[in-house]
């Protein structure tokens, strides 16, 4: 190999414009490489001595101390009584207490209305109270008790976790699963149905919001207990022999949704909340006049059959 014709000028680096131009125009064998002591990286590297190591350790300790103090401050603020989380939790508790108080007051007012209604009907034509009781029972406005069965739907147990994942996936019961189960019990001949204490009627909506299932816009939590009044053995056999039984078996096998049956001799299905009166007729001499249009017993606006989760197949 031919030796270099001339040396790299003093102070010139491989990254300077002069060096680049020289490299483009000169013979590549005519310029020698930089010596190790003249390499720019050698000048940029700080010296490795006891003072440098001491300063590095002190800076690392100082940084760790600052991080620890910041974490402690954040934890103390989160645990304080006036922290946003604490205030939000207290607001939730206050709202729940107020809701329970209003529900109790509503029950008292409904009882007073029922008593006043009974007095008025007692003064009207014979049989009016009995007909009203039959209408309320058919529309879900009266609580019912008797033998029946409960179909319990629960989310799956945590599935095996994937490599690198701390916990496995949990398959949730969906509003579609609930609709199919409720409609299957209606088709099996159930006299009345409720889900976690919420009465289900022909206009009940079963939907989902986030991870919660709503029955008449009331959120429910698992396990979901579907109470159906009727002969327990007949209801269970009719559901298991129909398409509903096949569907429940499939979601149990494929997704791990847990299903179980619990029979009872004295189950109770509560009454549905009284709807808002939207139309009425005046009393005539011959008795109570029939309304021109059927009253709306739903507290919400009417929806289409496709939007209501249970209306298509419910009686």
C-alpha positions in Angstrom: 0.0 0.0 0.0 1.3 3.4 -1.0 2.2 5.7 1.9 0.5 9.1 2.5 1.8 12.0 0.5 1.0 14.6 3.2 -0.3 14.8 6.7 -3.7 16.1 7.9 -3.2 19.8 8.8 -3.2 20.7 12.5 -6.7 21.4 13.9 -8.5 19.8 11.0 -11.1 17.2 11.8 -13.0 14.7 9.6 -16.1 16.8 10.1 -14.7 20.2 9.1 -15.6 21.7 5.7 -12.0 21.9 4.7 -11.4 18.2 5.5 -14.5 17.2 3.6 -13.5 19.2 0.5 -10.0 17.8 0.7 -11.4 14.3 0.9 -13.5 14.8 -2.2 -10.7 16.3 -4.3 -7.6 14.6 -3.0 -6.4 11.1 -3.5 -7.8 8.9 -0.8 -4.4 7.3 -0.3 -2.8 10.7 0.1 -4.3 11.7 3.5 -3.3 9.8 6.6 -5.8 8.9 9.4 -6.0 10.9 12.6 -3.9 9.6 15.4 -5.7 8.4 18.5 -4.6 11.3 20.7 -6.0 13.7 18.1 -9.4 12.1 17.7 -12.3 14.5 18.8 -14.0 11.8 20.9 -10.8 11.6 23.1 -11.2 15.3 23.9 -15.0 15.1 24.6 -14.7 12.2 27.1 -14.4 13.5 30.7 -11.5 12.2 32.7 -12.3 9.1 34.8 -10.9 9.9 38.2 -11.9 9.9 41.8 -13.4 13.4 41.7 -15.6 12.6 38.7 -16.9 9.5 40.3 -17.6 11.3 43.5 -19.6 14.0 41.8 -21.6 11.4 39.8 -22.6 9.6 43.0 -23.6 12.8 44.8 -25.7 13.9 41.8 -27.4 10.4 41.7 -28.2 10.6 45.4 -29.6 14.1 45.1 -31.8 13.0 42.2 -33.1 10.0 44.1 -33.8 12.2 47.2 -35.8 14.7 45.1 -37.9 11.8 43.5 -38.6 10.3 46.9 -39.8 13.6 48.3 -42.0 14.2 45.3 -43.6 10.7 45.7 -44.3 11.3 49.4 -45.9 14.7 48.7 -48.2 13.2 46.1 -49.2 10.4 48.4 -50.0 12.8 51.2 -52.1 14.9 49.0 -54.0 11.9 47.7 -54.7 10.7 51.3 -55.7 14.2 52.5 -59.3 14.8 53.5 -59.6 17.6 51.0 -58.1 15.7 48.1 -60.1 15.4 44.9 -60.4 11.6 45.3 -61.7 11.8 48.8 -64.2 14.6 47.9 -65.5 12.6 45.0 -65.9 9.5 47.1 -67.8 11.5 49.7 -70.0 13.0 47.0 -70.8 9.5 45.7 -71.8 8.4 49.2 -74.0 11.4 49.8 -75.7 10.9 46.4 -76.4 7.3 47.2 -77.9 8.2 50.6 -80.1 10.9 49.0 -81.2 8.4 46.4 -82.2 5.9 49.1 -84.1 8.6 50.9 -86.0 9.6 47.8 -86.8 6.0 47.0 -88.2 5.6 50.5 -90.3 8.7 50.1 -91.6 7.6 46.8 -92.7 4.3 48.3 -94.6 6.2 51.0 -96.3 8.4 48.5 -97.2 5.4 46.3 -98.8 3.8 49.4 -100.8 6.9 50.1 -101.9 7.1 46.5 -103.0 3.5 46.6 -105.1 4.1 49.8 -106.8 7.2 48.3 -107.4 5.2 45.1 -109.0 2.4 47.1 -111.3 4.9 48.8 -112.4 6.4 45.5 -112.9 3.1 43.8 -114.9 1.8 46.8 -117.4 4.6 46.2 -117.7 3.9 42.5 -119.4 1.0 40.6 -119.0 -2.5 41.9 -116.0 -4.4 40.6 -113.8 -1.4 39.7 -111.2 -2.2 42.4 -110.9 -5.8 41.2 -110.6 -4.8 37.6 -107.9 -2.2 38.5 -106.0 -4.9 40.5 -106.1 -7.2 37.5 -104.8 -4.5 35.2 -102.0 -3.6 37.6 -101.0 -7.2 37.9 -100.9 -7.7 34.1 -98.9 -4.5 33.7 -96.4 -5.2 36.4 -97.8 -2.6 38.8 -98.4 -5.1 41.6 -95.9 -7.2 43.5 -96.4 -11.0 43.1 -95.2 -13.9 45.2 -95.2 -17.7 44.7 -93.2 -20.7 43.6 -90.6 -20.1 40.9 -87.0 -20.4 39.9 -84.0 -18.1 39.7 -81.5 -18.2 36.8 -78.2 -16.8 37.9 -75.7 -15.4 35.4 -72.2 -14.6 36.5 -69.0 -13.3 34.8 -66.4 -15.8 34.0 -63.5 -16.5 36.4 -60.2 -14.8 35.3 -58.8 -16.7 32.4 -55.1 -17.9 32.3 -52.9 -14.9 31.9 -50.7 -14.5 28.8 -46.9 -14.4 29.2 -45.9 -11.0 30.7 -49.5 -10.2 31.8 -50.3 -10.1 35.5 -54.0 -11.1 35.3 -56.1 -12.9 32.8 -59.2 -11.6 30.9 -62.6 -11.8 32.5 -65.6 -12.4 30.1 -68.5 -10.3 31.1 -72.2 -11.0 30.9 -73.7 -8.7 28.2 -77.1 -7.2 27.8 -77.6 -9.5 24.9 -77.1 -12.5 27.1 -79.6 -11.0 29.6 -82.2 -10.4 26.9 -82.0 -13.9 25.6 -82.3 -15.4 29.1 -85.3 -13.2 30.0 -87.1 -13.9 26.7 -86.5 -17.6 27.1 -88.2 -17.5 30.5 -91.1 -15.6 29.1 -91.5 -18.2 26.3 -91.3 -21.0 28.9 -94.4 -19.6 30.6 -93.1 -17.4 33.4 -95.9 -15.4 35.1 -93.6 -12.5 36.2 -89.9 -11.8 36.0 -87.5 -9.5 37.8 -83.7 -9.0 37.4 -81.9 -8.2 40.7 -85.1 -6.7 42.1 -86.1 -4.8 39.0 -89.5 -5.8 37.5 -89.5 -6.7 33.9 -92.6 -5.9 31.8 -93.4 -5.7 28.1 -91.8 -2.2 27.8 -88.7 -2.8 29.9 -85.4 -1.9 28.3 -82.3 -4.0 28.9 -79.3 -2.2 27.7 -75.6 -1.7 28.5 -73.6 1.4 29.4 -69.9 0.9 29.6 -69.4 -2.3 31.6 -72.8 -2.0 33.5 -76.1 -3.6 32.4 -79.1 -1.3 32.7 -82.6 -2.6 33.4 -85.1 0.3 32.9 -82.0 2.6 33.1 -81.0 1.3 36.5 -77.4 -0.1 36.7 -77.0 -3.6 38.0 -74.0 -5.5 39.3 -73.2 -9.2 38.9 -74.2 -11.8 39.7 -77.5 -11.3 37.8 -80.4 -13.1 39.4 -83.3 -13.5 37.0 -86.4 -14.4 39.2 -89.3 -16.1 37.3 -92.6 -17.1 38.9 -94.2 -20.4 37.8 -93.7 -24.1 38.1 -89.9 -24.4 38.7 -89.4 -27.7 37.0 -91.5 -26.8 33.9 -89.7 -23.4 33.5 -86.3 -25.0 33.8 -87.0 -27.8 31.4 -88.6 -25.6 28.8 -85.6 -23.2 28.8 -83.0 -26.0 28.6 -84.8 -27.8 25.8 -85.2 -24.6 23.7 -82.7 -22.4 21.9 -82.2 -20.4 25.0 -80.7 -23.5 26.7 -78.4 -24.1 23.8 -77.2 -20.5 23.9 -76.5 -20.5 27.6 -74.6 -23.8 27.2 -72.5 -22.3 24.4 -71.5 -19.1 26.3 -70.7 -21.2 29.3 -68.5 -23.6 27.3 -66.8 -21.0 25.0 -66.5 -18.0 27.3 -66.8 -19.4 30.8 -70.0 -17.5 31.7 -71.3 -19.2 34.8 -75.0 -20.2 34.9 -77.0 -21.9 37.7 -80.6 -22.5 38.8 -82.1 -22.0 42.2 -85.7 -23.1 42.8 -87.9 -21.6 45.5 -91.4 -22.1 46.9 -91.9 -18.5 48.0 -90.2 -16.1 45.6 -91.2 -12.4 45.3 -91.2 -10.2 42.2 -91.6 -6.6 43.2 -93.9 -4.1 41.5 -92.7 -1.8 38.8 -92.6 1.9 39.7 -95.8 3.7 38.9 -95.7 5.5 35.6 -96.4 9.1 34.9 -100.1 9.8 34.1 -100.2 11.3 30.6 -104.0 11.1 29.8 -107.2 10.8 31.9 -111.0 11.0 31.4 -113.6 12.6 33.6 -116.0 10.5 35.7 -119.5 10.0 34.2 -122.7 9.2 35.9 -122.6 5.6 34.8 -119.1 5.1 36.3 -115.5 5.4 35.3 -115.3 6.1 31.6 -112.8 4.1 29.6 -109.8 6.2 28.3 -109.7 6.9 24.6 -106.1 5.6 24.3 -104.3 3.1 26.5 -102.3 4.8 29.3 -98.6 4.8 29.2 -97.2 2.9 32.2 -93.6 3.5 31.3 -91.6 6.3 32.9 -89.6 6.7 29.8 -90.5 7.6 26.2 -91.7 4.9 23.9 -89.0 3.1 21.9 -89.1 0.8 18.9 -89.2 -2.9 19.3 -85.6 -3.2 17.9 -84.4 -0.8 20.6 -86.1 -2.5 23.5 -84.1 -5.5 24.5 -87.1 -7.7 25.7 -90.2 -6.3 24.1 -90.3 -8.4 21.0 -90.7 -11.8 22.7 -92.2 -10.8 26.0 -96.0 -11.3 26.6 
